[in-house]
Each structure stands twice: as structure tokens, then as C-alpha cells.
Amino acid sequence: MRYTLLRPRTTLEWAFFGVTAVQAIVIILVQVITLIAYLHWVNPVAYQVPVSYTVPMCFAISASGCIFQVFLTLDSFRIKNNIQLFAQCVCNVCLSIALSMQYGQTKNAVDRILVNHDMYGTPFAKNDIPFWQDGASALVVCIVLSWICSVSMCALAYWLHIEFAWVLYKHVSPNMKTRSRYMLIKEQIYLTLLKVTCLFMTLFIMVYNFVDVHYIEPEFSLTMSIVPLELIHAALAAYCVRMETKVGMTFIMTIHTGAIAYLISRLYVLCGSGPHSRTLMKGQMLLFASVGLVLAVVTFLAAAVCFSNFNKGLKPILLGQIPSNPPVNQSEDTYFLQRLHHPVPPHDRASRRFDLD
């Protein structure tokens, strides 16, 4: 892939990228400063209890979400994916809600750390350092900036949608049926859902494992192993849907049902009356698990529809066997759709175009 494809090309793209980049830089910088101050404020004995993990986990959530948004923005521009842009807007709103929850969670954690000590009387924190005075202001800055960026992304996504829709028309097919199938499988829904579902499942597992499970074996190790398995599953799903492999997609859909069952079981535990229901950061866990469950169900349904569309003329497009024809004086990579370069003889191109209908 050429380097030029990994950067914005139009004014709207630069504006959208600027919003996600500024959000990532400012929020991560402020959160890093807050985290360093927190690590200097607490004593090592505080890490014996889950409450001490509240601030580091809030930082991990913010940093992961912001970095994910930047890379997903560049990916959206690379493949001209308008649905992925709208999915980013939804993600950013959810991250803004999570950031808003951090204020109360951090204050509660700070209050509990200040009054607690270990069995030898060693306090959990240095009481002479006013950590919360500076930390509260930093969190307010992050919350306000995140909501401003969410609103800006929604506005810019609308105009980018119009720009990307024209690109899809030129590079896929003017036939509405073919474009609808392509939008479902490749350019629009299924692969976007895979990426976003991975984000929310990973965020949920991070918080649930370190705060709620808190190193209790074997659940801690088993839960942590879900993260790499989810990434492998997403990569295999993308490969199978492009290659239209029915056996592979059957396996992928089975894994989808497993993810749905896992999230339902965790929501049942969190909303129940057991020891895992009485936990810190419960609001964020419920948010990430609920959004992840909805996305997992929709992803499974999209996978089923993709399966039903196999062998209906989309494979040449998904494999890049129908190359785009850029206008005169326009570089080939200006509106590049994600594809593998498998050149087709010129005399076959016209017949392949009509075969898709």
C-alpha cells in the first residue's frame, strides 16, 4: 500500500482527521500527566486493592479509544467507508459517556484511598499532596473536549458521507443491487462491525478483568485470552467474507454466537447479586458490555446475510479483480478502495462488469 493512501486528501478529510487527532493528543497528554501525578501520590501498598486501579484503567480506556479513532479515521479514508465514519461517531459518543463517568468514579476512588491503609498502618496515599484538586480540573477538560469532538465528528461525517457515496458509485457499479450487496459485505457494514465490536469487547475485558476479577485465577487468565482470540477471529472473518468461503464463515458465525453468549453471561453476573456485581467502575462495564452485545448480535446478522450473498458476483470486486478507472488528471490512488491487486486482461473487464448485474 502506498504511503499517500494513509493520509487525508480532501479538506473534509483533513478536518475530520484533525478532530480525532486533536482529541487523541490533548486527552492522552492530560491523562498521562494525571496518571503520573497519581502514581506519585499513591503508595505501593495501595495496589493490593482494586480501588487503586481506577485511575490507571480510566487512562487505559481513554488512550485506547482515542488511538483507535485516529487509526480508524485513516482506514475510513483509505477505503472511502461512509458507514465506518458514522460508526466512529457512535463510538466517540460512547467514549464521551465513559469519560463523563470517570469523574465520579475517580473522586470516589480518591476518597477511599485517602482514608485507608494496609494491615501495618501504612496509608494508601500521601495525604499532604492535593491530587484531586488538579485531577478534577484535568478530567473536566477531557470530558468537555471529548463531547465537542463528538459533535464535530457527527457534523463532518454527514458531508463526508456525500463525498464517499460518489466514490462508491464510480468504483463499484452503478447497479443498485450490486452496490447494496457490496455495501453490506465489504465497504460498509460487516467489516466495520467487526472492528468496532473488537474495541468494545476489549475495553470491557480490560476493566472487568483488572478491576472486578482482579487476578483471581483461572478466570483472569481465561478472560485475558479472549482479547488475542477476538483479534484473530476478526482477521479470519475478513478473509473468509472476501474469499466467500462457506465453511470458514460457518466457523466464524459459531464464534460470533460464543461472543454473544459470553457477553450475556457477564451482564447477568454484573446485574445479579453475587460478589462480582458489587464492583468499582460498574457503570463503564455495563456500558461496554451492553454496546458490545448489541454490536455482536448485529455483526452475527450481517454475517448471515453476507453468507447468503456468496456466489452472487461480488467476489471479483472484493478481490480487486475489477480495477477502478480514475478520471483524467486524477491519480489512481485518489479514491482507492481496499482491494488486492489481481489484474484482469482488458478484454475481460467489460464482460465482468455486466456479470455483476
C-alpha positions as CSV (number, residue, x, y, z in Angstrom):
1,M,0.0,0.0,0.0
2,R,1.3,3.4,-0.9
3,Y,2.1,5.9,1.9
4,T,0.0,8.5,0.2
5,L,-3.1,6.4,0.9
6,L,-2.5,6.7,4.6
7,R,-3.3,10.4,4.9
8,P,-6.3,12.6,4.2
9,R,-6.7,14.0,0.7
10,T,-9.6,16.5,0.8
11,T,-10.5,19.4,3.0
12,L,-13.3,17.5,4.7
13,E,-11.0,14.5,5.4
14,W,-8.3,16.8,6.9
15,A,-11.0,18.4,9.1
16,F,-12.3,15.0,10.4
17,F,-8.8,13.7,10.9
18,G,-7.9,17.0,12.7
19,V,-10.7,16.5,15.1
20,T,-9.8,12.9,16.0
21,A,-6.0,13.8,16.2
22,V,-6.6,16.8,18.5
23,Q,-8.8,14.7,20.7
24,A,-6.2,12.0,20.9
25,I,-3.2,14.3,21.6
26,V,-4.9,16.5,24.2
27,I,-6.8,13.8,26.1
28,I,-3.8,11.4,26.2
29,L,-1.4,14.2,27.2
30,V,-3.7,15.4,30.0
31,Q,-4.4,11.8,31.1
32,V,-0.7,11.0,31.1
33,I,0.1,14.0,33.3
34,T,-2.8,13.0,35.7
35,L,-1.6,9.4,35.8
36,I,2.0,10.4,36.6
37,A,0.7,12.6,39.4
38,Y,-1.5,9.7,40.7
39,L,1.5,7.3,40.7
40,H,3.5,9.8,42.7
41,W,0.5,10.3,45.1
42,V,-0.3,6.7,46.0
43,N,1.9,4.4,48.0
44,P,2.8,0.9,46.6
45,V,0.7,-0.8,49.2
46,A,-2.4,0.6,47.6
47,Y,-2.1,-1.8,44.7
48,Q,-3.3,-4.6,46.9
49,V,-6.9,-3.5,46.4
50,P,-8.9,-3.0,43.2
51,V,-9.8,0.7,44.0
52,S,-6.2,1.7,43.2
53,Y,-6.7,0.5,39.6
54,T,-9.5,3.0,38.9
55,V,-7.3,5.9,37.6
56,P,-4.9,3.7,35.6
57,M,-7.9,1.9,33.9
58,C,-9.6,5.2,33.1
59,F,-6.4,6.3,31.4
60,A,-6.2,3.0,29.5
61,I,-9.8,3.3,28.3
62,S,-9.3,6.9,27.1
63,A,-5.9,6.3,25.4
64,S,-7.2,3.1,23.7
65,G,-10.3,4.7,22.4
66,C,-8.6,7.9,21.1
67,I,-5.8,6.0,19.4
68,F,-8.4,3.6,17.9
69,Q,-10.3,6.6,16.5
70,V,-7.2,8.0,14.8
71,F,-6.3,4.8,13.0
72,L,-10.0,4.0,12.1
73,T,-10.2,7.5,10.6
74,L,-7.2,6.8,8.3
75,D,-8.7,3.4,7.4
76,S,-12.1,5.1,6.6
77,F,-10.3,7.5,4.2
78,R,-8.3,4.7,2.6
79,I,-11.4,2.6,1.7
80,K,-13.9,5.6,1.5
81,N,-16.1,3.9,4.0
82,N,-19.0,6.2,5.0
83,I,-20.7,3.8,7.3
84,Q,-17.5,3.4,9.2
85,L,-17.4,7.2,9.7
86,F,-20.9,7.0,11.3
87,A,-19.8,4.1,13.4
88,Q,-16.9,6.2,14.6
89,C,-19.3,8.9,15.7
90,V,-21.3,6.4,17.8
91,C,-18.0,5.1,19.3
92,N,-16.9,8.6,20.2
93,V,-20.3,9.3,21.9
94,C,-19.9,6.1,24.0
95,L,-16.3,7.1,24.8
96,S,-17.5,10.6,25.9
97,I,-20.1,8.9,28.2
98,A,-17.3,6.7,29.6
99,L,-15.2,9.8,30.2
100,S,-18.1,11.5,31.9
101,M,-18.4,8.5,34.3
102,Q,-14.7,8.8,35.1
103,Y,-15.2,12.0,37.1
104,G,-17.4,10.4,39.8
105,Q,-15.5,7.1,39.7
106,T,-12.2,8.9,40.2
107,K,-13.5,11.0,43.0
108,N,-14.9,8.0,44.8
109,A,-11.6,6.1,44.4
110,V,-9.6,9.1,45.7
111,D,-11.8,9.4,48.8
112,R,-11.5,5.7,49.6
113,I,-7.7,5.7,49.1
114,L,-7.3,8.7,51.4
115,V,-8.9,7.0,54.4
116,N,-7.5,3.5,54.0
117,H,-4.2,1.8,54.9
118,D,-2.7,-1.6,55.0
119,M,-2.6,-4.1,57.9
120,Y,0.6,-2.4,59.2
121,G,-0.9,1.1,59.2
122,T,0.8,2.3,56.0
123,P,-1.5,4.8,54.3
124,F,-2.5,4.1,50.7
125,A,-1.6,7.6,49.7
126,K,0.4,10.7,50.6
127,N,-2.2,12.9,52.4
128,D,0.0,16.0,52.1
129,I,-0.3,16.0,48.2
130,P,-3.6,17.6,46.9
131,F,-4.0,15.2,44.0
132,W,-7.8,15.6,43.5
133,Q,-7.6,19.4,43.1
134,D,-5.6,19.2,39.9
135,G,-7.0,15.8,38.8
136,A,-10.6,17.1,38.8
137,S,-9.7,20.0,36.5
138,A,-7.9,17.7,34.1
139,L,-10.9,15.4,33.9
140,V,-13.3,18.3,33.2
141,V,-11.0,19.3,30.3
142,C,-11.1,15.8,28.9
143,I,-14.9,15.5,29.2
144,V,-15.6,18.8,27.6
145,L,-13.2,18.3,24.7
146,S,-14.5,14.8,24.0
147,W,-18.1,16.0,23.7
148,I,-17.1,18.8,21.5
149,C,-15.2,16.4,19.2
150,S,-18.2,14.0,19.2
151,V,-20.5,16.8,17.9
152,S,-17.9,17.9,15.4
153,M,-17.4,14.4,14.1
154,C,-21.1,13.9,13.6
155,A,-21.4,17.1,11.5
156,L,-18.3,16.3,9.4
157,A,-19.4,12.7,8.8
158,Y,-22.6,13.9,7.1
159,W,-20.7,15.9,4.5
160,L,-18.0,13.1,4.1
161,H,-20.9,10.7,3.5
162,I,-21.9,12.6,0.4
163,E,-18.3,12.7,-0.8
164,F,-17.8,9.0,-0.3
165,A,-21.1,8.0,-1.8
166,W,-20.0,9.4,-5.1
167,V,-16.7,7.5,-4.9
168,L,-18.6,4.2,-4.2
169,Y,-20.8,4.8,-7.3
170,K,-17.7,5.3,-9.5
171,H,-15.6,2.4,-8.3
172,V,-18.1,-0.4,-7.6
173,S,-21.0,-0.4,-10.0
174,P,-24.0,1.8,-11.0
175,N,-26.2,-1.2,-10.5
176,M,-28.1,-0.7,-7.2
177,K,-28.4,-4.4,-6.3
178,T,-24.6,-4.9,-6.7
179,R,-23.8,-1.8,-4.7
180,S,-26.2,-2.8,-1.9
181,R,-24.5,-6.2,-1.6
182,Y,-21.1,-4.7,-1.7
183,M,-22.1,-2.1,0.9
184,L,-23.3,-4.9,3.2
185,I,-20.3,-7.2,2.8
186,K,-17.2,-5.1,2.2
187,E,-17.3,-1.3,2.0
188,Q,-20.0,-0.7,4.6
189,I,-21.4,-2.8,7.4
190,Y,-19.8,-6.2,8.2
191,L,-16.1,-5.3,8.3
192,T,-16.9,-2.1,10.2
193,L,-18.9,-4.0,12.8
194,L,-16.0,-6.4,13.3
195,K,-13.6,-3.6,14.1
196,V,-16.0,-1.7,16.4
197,T,-17.1,-4.9,18.2
198,C,-13.4,-5.7,18.9
199,L,-13.0,-2.3,20.5
200,F,-15.9,-2.6,22.9
201,M,-15.1,-6.2,23.8
202,T,-11.5,-5.3,24.5
203,L,-12.4,-2.3,26.7
204,F,-14.9,-4.4,28.7
205,I,-12.4,-7.2,29.2
206,M,-9.7,-4.7,30.4
207,V,-12.0,-3.2,33.0
208,Y,-13.7,-6.4,34.1
209,N,-10.5,-8.4,34.4
210,F,-8.3,-5.9,36.3
211,V,-11.0,-4.3,38.5
212,D,-13.7,-6.9,39.1
213,V,-11.9,-10.2,38.6
214,H,-8.6,-8.7,39.9
215,Y,-6.2,-11.5,39.2
216,I,-8.4,-14.3,40.5
217,E,-7.4,-17.5,38.7
218,P,-8.3,-19.2,36.5
219,E,-10.9,-16.6,35.4
220,F,-8.3,-13.8,35.0
221,S,-6.1,-15.8,32.5
222,L,-9.1,-17.2,30.6
223,T,-10.7,-13.8,30.3
224,M,-7.5,-12.2,29.2
225,S,-7.0,-14.8,26.5
226,I,-10.2,-13.6,24.8
227,V,-8.5,-10.4,23.6
228,P,-6.0,-12.1,21.2
229,L,-8.6,-14.7,20.1
230,E,-11.0,-11.9,19.2
231,L,-8.4,-10.2,17.1
232,I,-7.6,-13.4,15.3
233,H,-11.3,-14.1,14.8
234,A,-11.8,-10.6,13.2
235,A,-8.9,-11.2,10.8
236,L,-10.2,-14.6,9.8
237,A,-13.7,-13.2,9.4
238,A,-12.4,-10.5,7.0
239,Y,-10.6,-13.2,5.0
240,C,-13.5,-15.6,4.8
241,V,-16.0,-13.0,3.7
242,R,-13.7,-11.7,0.9
243,M,-12.9,-15.2,-0.3
244,E,-16.6,-16.3,0.1
245,T,-15.6,-19.4,2.0
246,K,-18.8,-21.0,3.3
247,V,-17.0,-23.5,5.6
248,G,-14.9,-20.7,7.1
249,M,-17.9,-18.4,7.5
250,T,-19.8,-21.2,9.3
251,F,-16.9,-21.4,11.8
252,I,-16.8,-17.6,12.1
253,M,-20.5,-17.4,12.8
254,T,-20.1,-20.0,15.5
255,I,-17.5,-17.8,17.2
256,H,-19.9,-14.9,16.9
257,T,-22.5,-16.8,18.9
258,G,-19.9,-17.6,21.6
259,A,-19.1,-13.9,22.0
260,I,-22.8,-13.2,22.3
261,A,-23.2,-15.9,25.0
262,Y,-20.1,-14.6,26.9
263,L,-21.4,-11.0,27.0
264,I,-24.8,-12.1,28.1
265,S,-23.3,-14.2,30.9
266,R,-21.2,-11.2,32.1
267,L,-24.2,-8.9,32.1
268,Y,-26.1,-11.4,34.1
269,V,-23.3,-11.5,36.6
270,L,-22.9,-7.8,36.8
271,C,-26.7,-7.3,37.3
272,G,-27.0,-10.1,39.7
273,S,-26.5,-10.3,43.5
274,G,-23.1,-12.1,43.5
275,P,-19.7,-10.7,44.6
276,H,-18.9,-9.7,41.0
277,S,-21.9,-7.4,41.0
278,R,-20.6,-5.3,43.8
279,T,-17.7,-3.7,41.9
280,L,-16.0,-0.4,41.1
281,M,-16.5,1.0,37.6
282,K,-19.7,-1.0,37.2
283,G,-21.2,1.7,35.0
284,Q,-18.5,1.5,32.4
285,M,-18.5,-2.3,32.4
286,L,-22.3,-2.2,31.8
287,L,-21.8,0.4,29.0
288,F,-19.1,-1.5,27.2
289,A,-20.8,-4.9,27.7
290,S,-24.2,-3.7,26.5
291,V,-22.8,-1.9,23.4
292,G,-20.6,-4.8,22.7
293,L,-23.6,-7.2,22.9
294,V,-25.7,-5.2,20.6
295,L,-22.8,-4.9,18.1
296,A,-22.1,-8.6,18.4
297,V,-25.7,-9.5,17.6
298,V,-25.8,-7.1,14.6
299,T,-22.5,-8.5,13.4
300,F,-23.8,-12.0,13.5
301,L,-26.9,-11.0,11.5
302,A,-24.7,-9.2,9.0
303,A,-22.5,-12.3,8.7
304,A,-25.6,-14.4,8.0
305,V,-26.7,-12.0,5.2
306,C,-23.2,-12.0,3.8
307,F,-23.2,-15.8,3.8
308,S,-26.5,-15.7,1.8
309,N,-24.9,-13.4,-0.8
310,F,-21.9,-15.6,-1.6
311,N,-21.5,-16.6,-5.2
312,K,-23.6,-13.7,-6.5
313,G,-21.0,-11.8,-8.4
314,L,-19.3,-9.9,-5.5
315,K,-16.1,-11.8,-5.3
316,P,-14.3,-10.1,-8.3
317,I,-15.0,-6.7,-6.6
318,L,-13.8,-7.9,-3.2
319,L,-10.6,-9.3,-4.6
320,G,-9.9,-6.2,-6.7
321,Q,-10.3,-8.0,-10.0
322,I,-12.3,-5.1,-11.4
323,P,-9.9,-2.2,-11.3
324,S,-11.1,1.3,-10.9
325,N,-10.9,3.8,-13.8
326,P,-9.8,7.2,-12.4
327,P,-10.8,10.3,-14.3
328,V,-8.3,12.2,-16.4
329,N,-5.7,14.2,-14.5
330,Q,-6.6,12.3,-11.3
331,S,-4.1,9.9,-9.6
332,E,-5.1,6.3,-9.4
333,D,-4.9,6.3,-5.6
334,T,-7.0,9.4,-5.0
335,Y,-10.1,7.3,-4.4
336,F,-8.6,3.9,-3.6
337,L,-10.9,1.2,-2.5
338,Q,-9.4,-1.5,-0.3
339,R,-8.6,-4.4,-2.6
340,L,-6.0,-7.0,-3.5
341,H,-4.4,-6.2,-6.9
342,H,-5.2,-9.1,-9.2
343,P,-5.0,-7.6,-12.7
344,V,-7.6,-8.7,-15.3
345,P,-7.0,-8.8,-19.0
346,P,-8.6,-5.7,-20.7
347,H,-10.9,-7.8,-22.9
348,D,-12.4,-9.4,-19.7
349,R,-13.3,-6.2,-17.9
350,A,-16.4,-5.3,-19.8
351,S,-17.9,-8.8,-19.5
352,R,-17.1,-8.9,-15.8
353,R,-18.9,-5.6,-15.2
354,F,-22.1,-6.9,-16.8
355,D,-21.7,-10.3,-15.0
356,L,-22.2,-8.5,-11.7
357,D,-25.8,-7.5,-12.6
